[in-house]
Amino acid sequence: MKNGIINIYKERGFTSHDVVAKLRGILKQKKIGHTGTLDPDAEGVLPVCLGNATKLCGLLSDKEKTYEAVLLLGQTTDTQDTSGRILSTAPVTADEEAVREAVLSFLGDYDQVPPMYSALKVGGKKLYELAREGKEVERKARRVRILELEIHRISLPEVSFSVTCTSGTYIRTLCQDIGEKLGCGGCMKSLLRTRVDRFTVGES
């Protein structure tokens, strides 16, 4: 049995579970676990623990993470990203300075309501399973911390930025919350995870 951690680059279109299943087939061993779900449409760093190292899965899941994201303003969806069903559209009337101010206002601690399309469990069932059944349940807001937030480009209605945050932060929800603050709505167009603790995209 192989023991250790592999820094996998998860490509778009695969679930984190797909990556584990593929590795089980390649390495011919069952004891493999990933260190925190990355959405199927997202790509980037996914550390995978093998053998005895699976004991570290929970520890790595709780580490800081860094992402590069593209926010699309003027549209909301049921999944909070562009893969979902469009719920509303609105003109983007804010100028670049107002957008910059709204994005950077999320630096620090804020209370974030987890999205329905997430792997969190309520009453023993994953939220995304309930969402697929057309059900919506009340979710409690959780305190998350945005440690670093840097805007790379504003080309309205799109905003490209990088964010370093604590575990449990949903970047899709951050995008929606920025859009809500600007009064036009927003959703996530793309997401690349560039770092999980010491594991970086350049070494994946």
N, C-alpha and C positions, 0 to 999 in steps of 0.2 A: 504493500500500500504506500502511495506517495503522500508525504506530509509537506505542508507549506502554503504559501499564498501566491497566486498568479494574478498579475495586474492585467486584466482583460480589457480590450477596447470593444465595448458593445456597439454593434452597428445598429442603425435604424431598422425597425421592422421586427426585431427580436425582443421577446420579453426576457427579464433577468432569469426566469425559470428555464427558458429555452437554452440560455447559455450554459446553465448547470447541467441540463439534460444532454447537451452536445458533449460537454467535457466528460460526463459519466461514460458516454459511448467511446470517446477517444482514449480515456485513461483506464477504462475497464474497472472502475471502482465506484461504489455507491456513496461513500462518505465525502460529500462535496456540498458546500453551502456558499451563497453569495452574501454580501455585506450591506444590503440595503437596495430596495427596488429602484430601478431606473426605468421610466416609462418606455413602452415600445417605440414611440416616435422620437425619443431622446437617444443621444449617443454619447460615448465617452467612457470614462474610467469606471470599471466595475471589478473591484478586488474579489477574487474567489478563493475560498479557503478549502484546502484538501486535507483529508485524514484528521490527524490530531489537531491541526490548526483550526478546525471548525469551531473549536472552543472560543476562538477570537472573533467570530462573526458578530456577536452582540457588541463587543468592545469597539470594533471598527465602524459599526453602524452609527455609533454615538459621536464619531469624530466630525470635525469641521469639513465642509465641502465647498468647492469653488465651481462656479458654472459660468458659461457664456450663453446669453439668451437674446432672442429677438422678440420684442413686444410689438404686437399689432394693435394699434388704437382704433376705436370706432366700431368694434365688433365684440359681442360676447357669445360664448357657446356653452353647451351643457357640460363639456369636459374641461373647459377653461383653456383649451388650445385649439388650433385650427383644424384638428381632426374631427372635432365634434359637430353637433347640430347647431346651426346658428340660431341664437335666441333673440338677438337684437342688433341693430346697426344704427349708428348715429354719426353725424359729421364731427370732425375733429376741429374745434374752433380755437383751441389753445395754441399759443405760439411756442416757439422752441424754449424760451426762457421759462414759461409756465410749466412746460413738460419736464424740463431739467429740475425745476424746484420740486415738483410732485414726486419724481423718481427718488431724488436724494432725501426726501422727507421720511423715507422708510428706513434710513440708517438707524441702527440701535434696536431696542426691544419693541416688538409690537405683537398684539393679539391677533392670531391668524386662525380663521375657521377652515379646517381641513376640507378638501373637495370631496364631493360624492364619489367621483371616479378616483378612488385611492384604495390601497390595500389595508387600510385601517379596519379593525373589526368593531362592530356594534352588535351586541347580543349574539355573539358567536358567528356572525356573518360578515364577510368583507363588504365594505361600502360599495365597491364597484359592482358586486353581484346584485345588491339591492337596486343600484342605479339602472342596471340593465333590465330589471323587472319593472322599471318605471316608478320606483319608490324613492322618496326623499325623506330622510330622517334628520332630526335635529342633531347637530354636532356642536360640541363645546369648543370655544376658541382656546387655542393653546399659545402660550407665550413663546415666541421665537426671537432670535437675535440676528440681525443683519450686521455683520462685522465690517464688511467693506462693500462699497457700491461705486462702480466707475462707469460712466456713460462713454461709449466709444464713438457712437454716431447717432445723430437724429436726422432722419429723412422721412418726415411725416407722411403717412401715418405709422411708420416703423421707427423703433428705438432699439439700438443694439447696446447691451451693457454687460458687465461682468459683476458677479456677486459672490462674496464669501459669507457663509451663514452656518448657523448651528444645525445639528441634526433635527430632522422633523420639519424643516422648512420646505414648503411647496412653492417652486418658482412659478408654476402655472397660476397659483393663487395670488402670488405677489403681482404678477402681470395684471390679473383681473382687478386687484385692489388699487393699483396705480390708475387703471382706466376709470374705475369708479370715482376715485378722487378728482379726476379731471372732468367727470361728468359725461364722458362719451363712451365709457366701457372699454374693455381691452381683453385680449387673450394672447397666449404664447404662440409664436410662429415656429420657433426652433429652440432646441436646448442641447448644449454640449457640456458634459461634466468634465472639467479639466483636472480636478484634484479631489482625492479622498485622503485626508491626513497626509502621509508621506508619499502616497502613490499618485504620480502625475501622468498626464496624458502623453507626454513626450517619451515616457518609459513603458507605455502600455503596449 
